[in-house]
Structure formats: C-alpha cells, structure tokens
C-alpha cells in the first residue's frame, strides 16, 4: 500500500498507483478507481468508481459510481449512482440514482442530520440539492 502526503499541490494518480492519499489545504487531486483520499480545506478532488473521500470543508468533489464521501461544510459534491454522501451545513450535492445524501447540521448544541435517497420521495438523480430550514431542497 502506498501512502503519499502533499501540501498545496496538484496530484494526478494514474493506474491506481496510490491506494491512500493524504493532502493538505488547497490541493487538487485526480485519482482512479478504488482510491482513498483524505483532504484538508479548499481542495478539488476528482475520482473514479468505488472511491472514498474525506474532506474537512470548502471542497469540490466529483466522483463516479459507488463512492463514499464525507465532506464538511460549504462543500460542492457531484457523485454517481449508489454512492453514500455525508455533507455539512451550506453544502450542495448532486448524485445518481440509489445514492444516499445526508446533511449534518447543528440545532443549538445538538448535532442532527437529514437523509434523502435519490430516486425515492421525489428526490431526482443528477439534480442539485441543499439543506434549507431543516429540509432537503432542490436548488437547480
């Protein structure tokens, strides 16, 4: 297993050469399938299928199908089908059919969340959603 570290840089991972990648703030990463990327703030990440992304906040994440994404506040996420997405407050998400989108937020000193499944209860695929007044709302 290869592990790489970077601070404020651009990285392209070819042929799934890196399984785990840890990057600092303001990094740009492109990775293939089945990679795991952990990022700090204000990163841009593009990844293939079956990937895992963890980002603190202000990240732009674009993945293919079967992704697992945990992004913080103020993030912009676009994911493929059957992905699992968790985002913080003031984030926007677009995902494919079968994906679950969980918005985390604070009510006073208690953390709460709202989850929507794309393809159920009127949540449409490839449409951008955000959390407004405690409800998942289409913003497109």
Secondary structure per residue as TSV (DSSP state, phi and psi in degrees):
chain	resnum	aa	ss	phi	psi
A	1	X	-	360.0	129.6
A	2	X	-	-97.8	138.2
A	3	X	E	-128.2	130.1
A	4	X	E	-127.5	148.4
A	5	X	E	-120.7	146.9
A	6	X	E	-151.6	149.7
A	7	X	S	-128.0	122.8
A	8	X	S	48.2	71.2
A	9	X	-	-150.7	173.6
A	10	X	E	-115.3	132.0
A	11	X	E	-132.3	135.2
A	12	X	E	-119.9	123.9
A	13	X	-	-101.9	120.5
A	14	X	-	-108.5	145.0
A	15	X	T	55.5	35.4
A	16	X	T	53.6	38.6
A	17	X	-	-71.4	-23.0
A	18	X	-	-121.3	125.7
A	19	X	S	-85.8	-38.6
A	20	X	E	-126.6	136.1
A	21	X	E	-137.0	127.2
A	22	X	E	-113.9	122.4
A	23	X	E	-125.9	154.5
A	24	X	-	-85.7	-169.3
A	25	X	T	-66.7	152.1
A	26	X	T	60.7	30.7
A	27	X	-	-94.1	156.2
A	28	X	E	-122.2	128.4
A	29	X	E	-132.2	135.3
A	30	X	E	-123.1	125.3
A	31	X	E	-136.7	156.8
A	32	X	-	-83.1	-154.1
A	33	X	T	-74.1	153.6
A	34	X	T	59.6	31.2
A	35	X	-	-99.7	158.8
A	36	X	E	-120.8	124.7
A	37	X	E	-122.8	127.8
A	38	X	E	-114.2	124.5
A	39	X	E	-130.2	155.9
A	40	X	E	-88.4	-133.4
A	41	X	E	-92.0	153.1
A	42	X	S	55.4	47.1
A	43	X	-	-105.1	154.8
A	44	X	E	-115.7	123.1
A	45	X	E	-128.9	131.2
A	46	X	E	-126.2	127.7
A	47	X	E	-143.0	156.1
A	48	X	-	-82.6	-152.4
A	49	X	T	-74.8	156.4
A	50	X	T	56.5	32.8
A	51	X	-	-97.7	163.7
A	52	X	E	-125.9	130.2
A	53	X	E	-128.6	131.3
A	54	X	E	-126.2	124.2
A	55	X	E	-139.0	141.1
A	56	X	E	-70.5	-60.3
A	57	X	E	-167.7	164.9
A	58	X	S	57.3	35.9
A	59	X	-	-102.3	150.2
A	60	X	E	-110.9	116.4
A	61	X	E	-122.7	131.3
A	62	X	E	-133.1	117.6
A	63	X	E	-130.3	163.3
A	64	X	-	-86.9	-156.6
A	65	X	S	-70.6	159.3
A	66	X	S	59.7	37.2
A	67	X	-	-90.4	155.7
A	68	X	E	-121.4	116.5
A	69	X	E	-126.8	130.2
A	70	X	E	-126.9	99.7
A	71	X	E	-115.6	147.6
A	72	X	-	-81.7	-155.9
A	73	X	T	-69.5	157.2
A	74	X	T	57.6	33.5
A	75	X	-	-101.0	155.8
A	76	X	E	-120.2	117.6
A	77	X	E	-123.1	132.3
A	78	X	E	-126.3	121.8
A	79	X	E	-132.1	157.9
A	80	X	-	-83.2	-162.4
A	81	X	T	-69.8	154.3
A	82	X	T	52.3	40.9
A	83	X	-	-102.0	157.7
A	84	X	E	-114.7	118.9
A	85	X	E	-126.1	129.5
A	86	X	E	-124.9	126.5
A	87	X	E	-132.8	159.4
A	88	X	-	-92.0	-170.6
A	89	X	T	-62.3	150.4
A	90	X	T	61.3	27.4
A	91	X	-	-102.1	157.6
A	92	X	E	-125.1	144.3
A	93	X	E	-137.6	139.5
A	94	X	E	-130.8	131.0
A	95	X	E	-145.8	161.9
A	96	X	-	-81.9	172.5
A	97	X	T	-57.0	140.5
A	98	X	T	84.3	-2.6
A	99	X	-	-81.4	148.3
A	100	X	E	-106.5	134.2
A	101	X	E	-118.8	119.3
A	102	X	E	-114.5	123.4
A	103	X	E	-101.8	121.3
A	104	X	E	-97.1	143.0
A	105	X	E	-155.4	168.4
A	106	X	E	-109.7	134.7
A	107	X	E	-114.6	96.4
A	108	X	T	68.0	-120.6
A	109	X	T	-105.2	16.7
A	110	X	E	-114.2	127.6
A	111	X	E	-82.7	136.1
A	112	X	E	-133.8	172.2
A	113	X	E	-151.6	156.6
A	114	X	E	-128.7	132.0
A	115	X	E	-118.2	137.6
A	116	X	E	-126.7	140.5
A	117	X	E	-104.7	124.5
A	118	X	T	-68.6	126.4
A	119	X	T	103.7	-6.9
A	120	X	S	-119.3	149.4
A	121	X	T	50.4	38.9
A	122	X	T	81.0	2.5
A	123	X	-	-80.9	113.8
A	124	X	-	-93.0	149.2
A	125	X	T	-70.7	149.5
A	126	X	T	57.8	30.4
A	127	X	-	-116.5	143.5
A	128	X	-	-84.4	130.5
A	129	X	E	-123.9	153.4
A	130	X	E	-142.9	169.9
A	131	X	E	-99.5	119.7
A	132	X	E	-127.4	122.0
A	133	X	T	52.1	41.1
A	134	X	T	78.9	7.2
A	135	X	E	-124.8	143.8
A	136	X	E	-73.9	122.3
A	137	X	E	-127.9	135.7
A	138	X	E	-71.3	131.1
A	139	X	-	-117.0	10.1
A	140	X	-	-97.0	360.0
